[in-house]
């Protein structure tokens, strides 16, 4: 999976992740450090999360079954792999 695909997938599943945790849009936006308007626009498919926002979602909600379904289990491994994709060290 490429970074752009991961961003698109997490963005499209944001509302499911939020409802899985039983939290409001306001609470989730506070947890992620984004405005409620930004969260609403993302949930409605009007915008995608940034890479930094995806990292925040993956870190804060790492135990999410929705995220684990996307990543195959270990969210931190995919974040790490995507952060270094196409980079030479």
C-alpha positions as CSV (number, residue, x, y, z in Angstrom):
1,X,0.0,0.0,0.0
2,X,1.3,3.4,-0.9
3,X,1.1,6.5,1.3
4,X,-1.6,8.2,-0.8
5,X,-3.8,5.0,-0.7
6,X,-3.4,4.8,3.1
7,X,-4.3,8.5,3.5
8,X,-7.4,8.0,1.3
9,X,-8.4,4.8,3.2
10,X,-8.0,6.2,6.7
11,X,-9.8,9.4,5.7
12,X,-12.8,7.4,4.4
13,X,-12.9,5.4,7.6
14,X,-12.6,8.3,10.0
15,X,-16.2,8.3,11.0
16,X,-16.2,4.6,11.6
17,X,-13.2,4.9,13.9
18,X,-14.9,7.7,15.8
19,X,-18.1,5.8,16.2
20,X,-16.2,2.7,17.2
21,X,-14.8,4.6,20.2
22,X,-18.2,6.2,20.9
23,X,-16.9,9.7,20.9
24,X,-18.3,13.0,19.5
25,X,-16.8,14.9,16.6
26,X,-15.8,17.6,19.1
27,X,-14.0,15.1,21.3
28,X,-12.2,13.5,18.3
29,X,-11.2,16.9,16.9
30,X,-9.7,17.9,20.2
31,X,-7.9,14.6,20.5
32,X,-6.4,15.0,17.0
33,X,-5.7,18.7,17.3
34,X,-7.9,19.7,14.3
35,X,-10.9,21.9,14.1
36,X,-14.4,20.3,14.3
37,X,-15.0,21.8,10.8
38,X,-12.0,20.0,9.5
39,X,-13.2,16.7,11.0
40,X,-16.7,17.1,9.6
41,X,-15.4,17.9,6.1
42,X,-13.2,14.8,6.2
43,X,-16.0,12.6,7.5
44,X,-18.3,13.9,4.6
45,X,-15.5,13.1,2.0
46,X,-15.0,16.8,1.2
47,X,-11.3,16.6,2.1
48,X,-8.7,14.0,3.0
49,X,-6.5,13.9,6.0
50,X,-2.9,15.2,5.7
51,X,-0.1,12.7,6.3
52,X,0.4,14.3,9.8
53,X,-3.2,13.9,10.6
54,X,-3.2,10.2,9.5
55,X,-0.2,9.6,11.8
56,X,-2.2,11.3,14.7
57,X,-5.2,9.1,14.0
58,X,-3.0,5.9,13.8
59,X,-1.2,6.8,17.0
60,X,-4.2,7.9,19.1
61,X,-6.5,5.1,17.9
62,X,-3.9,2.3,17.4
63,X,-6.2,-0.2,19.0
64,X,-9.1,0.5,16.6
65,X,-10.4,-2.6,14.9
66,X,-11.1,-0.5,11.9
67,X,-7.5,0.6,11.6
68,X,-6.2,-2.9,12.4
69,X,-8.3,-4.2,9.5
70,X,-6.7,-1.6,7.2
71,X,-3.2,-2.3,8.3
72,X,-3.4,-6.0,9.0
73,X,-2.8,-5.7,12.7
74,X,0.1,-3.4,13.5
75,X,-0.6,0.2,12.6
76,X,2.8,1.4,13.7
77,X,4.6,-0.9,11.3
78,X,2.7,0.4,8.3
79,X,3.2,4.0,9.4
80,X,6.9,3.4,9.7
81,X,7.1,1.6,6.3
82,X,5.2,4.4,4.6
83,X,7.3,7.1,6.2
84,X,10.4,5.6,4.7
85,X,8.9,4.5,1.4
86,X,11.0,5.6,-1.6
87,X,13.6,7.0,0.7
88,X,17.2,6.0,0.7
89,X,19.1,6.0,3.9
